[in-house]
Amino acid sequence: MSAIANIVAYGAEATPLPHTFKPISVSRMGEEVLAEYREDITDVPPALQPYVKLRSRKLPSGVEQTRITVAIPVQEVITNQNAAGYTAAPKVAHTLSGEVTFHFSPRAIISQRRQLRQIMYNMLGGYVITATVQSTGNVPEIVDQAINPT
């Protein structure tokens, strides 16, 4: 199994910045493996950090399911303090999230899994031709090779 490592992805800022999601935990419950990652932004409480969850499990039908969730909590904007000078602690106003779920037959081979992942990647990225096929890293390994982080 692959060793758990950071996931780096660029955002949609005017000048795209790398966002590094650091491993927090890996747990196994029956047929499901859950790997959790969180961005480590200085001076931002953990509850307000963007996070990634990778889930892998075998369904009763034998189909292998892989889910990738990305969530970005948005901080409540505190503009004033009360008469005593108290300013409330930051809290989550709302959370943006997206999820991709893959379903593979146990008969699917790595190249078929990679083909599906790459087509989805190119569609989501708006690539007319293609982006370079990435075959290593936690996300490609969990999708293409059904290798869970340890």
C-alpha positions as CSV (number, residue, x, y, z in Angstrom):
1,M,0.0,0.0,0.0
2,S,1.0,3.5,-0.6
3,A,2.4,5.6,2.2
4,I,0.2,8.6,3.1
5,A,1.7,11.8,1.8
6,N,0.7,15.4,1.2
7,I,-1.7,16.3,-1.7
8,V,-0.8,19.5,-3.5
9,A,-3.4,21.1,-5.8
10,Y,-3.4,24.6,-7.3
11,G,-6.4,26.9,-6.6
12,A,-8.3,29.4,-8.8
13,E,-6.7,32.6,-7.5
14,A,-5.8,35.3,-10.0
15,T,-2.3,33.8,-9.7
16,P,-2.9,30.2,-8.8
17,L,-1.3,29.2,-5.5
18,P,-0.5,25.7,-4.4
19,H,-2.7,24.3,-1.6
20,T,-1.0,21.6,0.4
21,F,-3.3,19.2,2.2
22,K,-1.5,17.3,4.9
23,P,-2.5,13.9,6.2
24,I,-4.5,13.9,9.4
25,S,-5.7,10.3,9.7
26,V,-6.3,7.0,8.0
27,S,-9.0,4.7,9.4
28,R,-10.5,1.4,8.4
29,M,-14.1,0.4,9.2
30,G,-15.0,-3.0,7.7
31,E,-14.7,-2.7,3.9
32,E,-14.1,1.1,3.9
33,V,-10.8,3.0,4.2
34,L,-11.0,6.7,4.9
35,A,-8.0,9.0,4.5
36,E,-8.4,12.6,5.8
37,Y,-6.2,15.6,4.9
38,R,-6.3,19.2,5.9
39,E,-4.6,22.3,4.7
40,D,-2.3,23.8,7.3
41,I,-2.8,27.5,7.1
42,T,-1.0,29.6,9.8
43,D,-3.3,31.5,12.2
44,V,-6.5,29.7,10.9
45,P,-8.3,27.4,13.4
46,P,-8.5,23.7,12.2
47,A,-12.3,23.9,11.8
48,L,-11.8,26.7,9.2
49,Q,-9.2,24.8,7.2
50,P,-10.0,23.4,3.7
51,Y,-10.0,19.5,3.8
52,V,-9.9,16.5,1.5
53,K,-11.4,13.0,2.2
54,L,-10.6,9.9,0.2
55,R,-12.9,7.0,0.7
56,S,-12.6,3.5,-0.8
57,R,-14.9,0.6,-0.2
58,K,-16.2,-2.6,-1.8
59,L,-20.0,-2.5,-2.2
60,P,-22.1,-5.7,-1.5
61,S,-22.4,-6.2,-5.3
62,G,-18.6,-6.5,-5.5
63,V,-18.2,-3.1,-7.2
64,E,-15.3,-1.0,-5.9
65,Q,-16.3,2.6,-5.0
66,T,-13.9,5.4,-4.6
67,R,-15.1,8.9,-3.4
68,I,-13.0,12.1,-3.3
69,T,-14.4,15.0,-1.4
70,V,-13.0,18.5,-1.2
71,A,-14.5,21.0,1.2
72,I,-13.7,24.7,1.9
73,P,-15.2,26.2,5.0
74,V,-15.8,29.9,4.8
75,Q,-15.2,32.0,7.8
76,E,-17.9,34.3,9.3
77,V,-16.9,37.9,8.8
78,I,-16.7,39.7,12.2
79,T,-16.9,43.4,11.7
80,N,-17.6,44.8,15.2
81,Q,-17.0,44.2,18.8
82,N,-19.5,44.7,21.6
83,A,-19.5,47.6,24.1
84,A,-17.1,45.8,26.4
85,G,-14.6,45.4,23.5
86,Y,-15.2,41.7,23.1
87,T,-14.9,40.3,19.5
88,A,-16.4,36.9,18.9
89,A,-14.1,34.0,17.9
90,P,-14.1,33.1,14.2
91,K,-16.6,30.4,13.2
92,V,-17.7,28.7,10.0
93,A,-20.4,30.7,8.1
94,H,-20.9,28.0,5.4
95,T,-18.9,25.3,3.7
96,L,-18.4,24.7,-0.1
97,S,-17.9,21.1,-1.1
98,G,-17.6,18.9,-4.2
99,E,-17.4,15.2,-4.6
100,V,-16.4,12.8,-7.3
101,T,-17.4,9.1,-7.1
102,F,-16.0,6.3,-9.2
103,H,-17.5,2.8,-9.5
104,F,-15.3,0.1,-10.9
105,S,-16.0,-3.6,-11.7
106,P,-13.5,-5.9,-10.0
107,R,-12.5,-6.9,-13.5
108,A,-11.4,-3.3,-14.5
109,I,-7.7,-3.0,-15.1
110,I,-5.5,-0.1,-14.2
111,S,-5.4,1.4,-17.7
112,Q,-9.2,1.4,-17.8
113,R,-9.5,3.1,-14.4
114,R,-6.8,5.7,-15.5
115,Q,-8.7,6.4,-18.7
116,L,-11.9,7.2,-16.9
117,R,-10.1,9.4,-14.3
118,Q,-8.2,11.2,-17.0
119,I,-11.3,12.0,-19.1
120,M,-13.1,13.3,-16.1
121,Y,-9.9,15.4,-15.1
122,N,-9.7,16.9,-18.6
123,M,-13.4,17.7,-18.6
124,L,-13.3,19.3,-15.2
125,G,-10.2,21.2,-16.2
126,G,-11.7,22.4,-19.5
127,Y,-8.8,20.9,-21.4
128,V,-9.4,20.8,-25.2
129,I,-6.5,18.5,-25.8
130,T,-5.2,16.9,-22.6
131,A,-3.3,17.5,-19.4
132,T,-0.3,15.3,-18.6
133,V,-1.5,11.9,-17.2
134,Q,-0.5,11.7,-13.6
135,S,-0.1,8.1,-12.4
136,T,1.5,8.6,-8.9
137,G,0.3,10.3,-5.8
138,N,-2.5,9.5,-3.3
139,V,-5.5,10.4,-5.5
140,P,-4.3,8.7,-8.8
141,E,-3.2,5.6,-6.8
142,I,-6.6,5.2,-5.0
143,V,-8.5,5.6,-8.2
144,D,-6.3,3.8,-10.8
145,Q,-4.8,1.1,-8.7
146,A,-7.2,0.8,-5.8
147,I,-4.3,1.3,-3.4
148,N,-5.3,3.0,-0.2
149,P,-3.0,5.2,1.8
150,T,-1.6,3.6,5.0
